Amino acid sequence: MAEEVADYLAIMQLQRAYADASTRKAWPELAALVTVDARFEFDTRTGNVFEMQGPEAFAEFADEMTGTFSFYEYVPLNFVVTSLSGVSARGRSYSFEIGQDRASGDVTTFYGWYQDEYAKAEGTWRFSRRHYESLARRTGEGPLVSFPLVDP
């Protein structure tokens, strides 16, 4: 039981480190948080699903996606670990993001969730897969556009 609690706390710290690096747009730091073959999928509900593999490809994608924001913050709201084996784990996490477009000044808020897979690499928990789906988004004073929560 003590090892399971330690693993859960390590995954919690991993989630927080990801949020910290994301908010600071410190994308090169993500290499220490993901496996070398980590797979990322982002369904922003705009018609495209972005897929990439490895920390460098993800850092490039994240930099491009947040590069137009003069202000950006990623806030993890909640996460659960649904299975934990000691060397791998699965879970879900929910997030809130806010960004202010540098050119227009428009503020967009994003709500989403991740289906996460974790692996213990060299004694450290890392993301091995993250599948993101937008749940809702609002730009400026516009309406909240929401999308169904579909468990894959």
C-alpha positions as CSV (number, residue, x, y, z in Angstrom):
1,M,0.0,0.0,0.0
2,A,2.8,2.5,0.8
3,E,4.4,2.0,-2.6
4,E,1.0,2.6,-4.3
5,V,0.6,5.8,-2.3
6,A,4.1,6.9,-3.3
7,D,3.4,6.1,-7.0
8,Y,0.1,8.1,-6.8
9,L,1.9,11.1,-5.3
10,A,4.6,10.9,-7.9
11,I,2.0,11.0,-10.7
12,M,0.3,14.0,-8.9
13,Q,3.7,15.7,-9.0
14,L,4.1,14.8,-12.7
15,Q,0.7,16.5,-13.4
16,R,1.8,19.6,-11.6
17,A,5.2,19.7,-13.2
18,Y,3.5,19.5,-16.6
19,A,1.2,22.4,-15.6
20,D,4.1,24.5,-14.5
21,A,6.1,23.9,-17.6
22,S,3.0,24.6,-19.8
23,T,2.2,27.8,-18.1
24,R,5.7,29.1,-18.4
25,K,5.9,27.8,-22.0
26,A,9.0,25.9,-21.0
27,W,8.5,23.3,-23.6
28,P,12.0,21.8,-23.6
29,E,11.4,20.8,-19.9
30,L,8.8,18.4,-21.0
31,A,11.5,16.0,-22.2
32,A,12.0,15.1,-18.5
33,L,8.3,14.4,-18.0
34,V,7.6,12.1,-20.9
35,T,9.0,8.8,-22.3
36,V,11.2,9.1,-25.3
37,D,8.4,7.5,-27.4
38,A,5.5,9.3,-25.8
39,R,2.5,9.7,-28.0
40,F,0.3,12.8,-28.0
41,E,-3.1,13.4,-29.6
42,F,-5.1,16.6,-29.4
43,D,-8.7,16.8,-30.5
44,T,-9.6,20.5,-30.2
45,R,-13.0,19.8,-31.8
46,T,-12.1,22.1,-34.7
47,G,-12.1,19.2,-37.3
48,N,-8.4,18.3,-36.9
49,V,-6.8,15.8,-34.6
50,F,-3.2,16.6,-34.1
51,E,-0.9,13.6,-33.5
52,M,2.8,13.5,-32.6
53,Q,5.3,11.3,-31.0
54,G,8.3,12.1,-28.8
55,P,9.1,15.1,-26.6
56,E,10.7,17.2,-29.4
57,A,7.6,17.0,-31.7
58,F,5.3,17.8,-28.8
59,A,7.4,20.8,-27.7
60,E,7.3,22.1,-31.3
61,F,3.5,21.6,-31.4
62,A,2.9,23.2,-28.0
63,D,5.1,26.2,-28.9
64,E,3.1,26.8,-32.1
65,M,-0.3,26.4,-30.4
66,T,0.5,28.8,-27.6
67,G,2.9,31.1,-29.5
68,T,0.1,33.6,-30.4
69,F,-0.8,34.2,-26.7
70,S,0.6,37.1,-24.8
71,F,-0.7,35.4,-21.7
72,Y,-1.3,31.7,-21.2
73,E,-2.1,29.6,-18.2
74,Y,-2.8,25.9,-17.9
75,V,-4.6,24.8,-14.7
76,P,-5.1,21.1,-13.9
77,L,-8.5,20.8,-12.2
78,N,-8.6,17.2,-11.2
79,F,-7.1,13.8,-12.0
80,V,-7.7,10.2,-11.2
81,V,-5.6,7.2,-11.6
82,T,-7.8,4.3,-12.7
83,S,-5.2,1.5,-12.8
84,L,-1.7,1.3,-11.3
85,S,0.6,-1.7,-11.6
86,G,3.9,-0.3,-10.3
87,V,5.4,0.2,-13.7
88,S,2.5,1.5,-15.7
89,A,-0.7,3.4,-14.9
90,R,-3.8,4.9,-16.6
91,G,-6.0,7.8,-15.7
92,R,-7.9,10.9,-16.6
93,S,-7.2,14.5,-16.0
94,Y,-9.4,17.6,-16.4
95,S,-8.0,21.0,-17.3
96,F,-8.8,24.7,-17.7
97,E,-6.7,26.9,-20.0
98,I,-6.8,30.6,-20.6
99,G,-5.0,32.5,-23.3
100,Q,-5.0,36.1,-24.5
101,D,-4.3,36.6,-28.2
102,R,-1.4,38.9,-28.7
103,A,-2.8,40.5,-31.8
104,S,-6.5,41.0,-31.0
105,G,-6.5,41.0,-27.2
106,D,-9.3,38.4,-27.2
107,V,-9.3,36.0,-24.3
108,T,-10.2,32.4,-24.9
109,T,-10.9,29.9,-22.1
110,F,-10.6,26.2,-22.8
111,Y,-12.0,23.3,-20.8
112,G,-10.7,19.8,-21.6
113,W,-9.8,16.4,-20.5
114,Y,-6.9,14.0,-21.1
115,Q,-6.9,10.2,-21.2
116,D,-3.4,9.6,-19.8
117,E,-1.0,6.6,-19.7
118,Y,2.0,6.6,-17.5
119,A,5.2,4.5,-17.4
120,K,7.9,4.3,-14.8
121,A,11.1,5.0,-16.6
122,E,14.4,4.9,-14.7
123,G,12.5,5.0,-11.4
124,T,10.5,8.1,-12.4
125,W,6.9,8.3,-13.5
126,R,6.4,9.9,-16.9
127,F,3.7,10.4,-19.5
128,S,3.7,7.7,-22.1
129,R,0.5,8.8,-23.8
130,R,-1.8,11.8,-23.6
131,H,-5.0,12.0,-25.5
132,Y,-6.7,15.4,-25.2
133,E,-10.3,16.4,-26.1
134,S,-11.8,19.8,-25.8
135,L,-15.0,19.9,-23.7
136,A,-15.8,23.6,-24.1
137,R,-14.4,26.9,-25.2
138,R,-15.4,30.6,-25.0
139,T,-13.7,33.5,-26.8
140,G,-14.3,37.0,-25.4
141,E,-17.9,37.6,-24.4
142,G,-19.2,35.0,-26.8
143,P,-21.2,31.9,-25.9
144,L,-19.7,28.9,-24.3
145,V,-19.4,26.3,-27.0
146,S,-19.5,22.8,-25.5
147,F,-18.8,19.3,-26.8
148,P,-20.0,16.0,-25.5
149,L,-17.9,14.0,-23.1
150,V,-17.1,10.8,-25.0
151,D,-15.1,8.2,-23.1
152,P,-12.9,6.5,-25.7
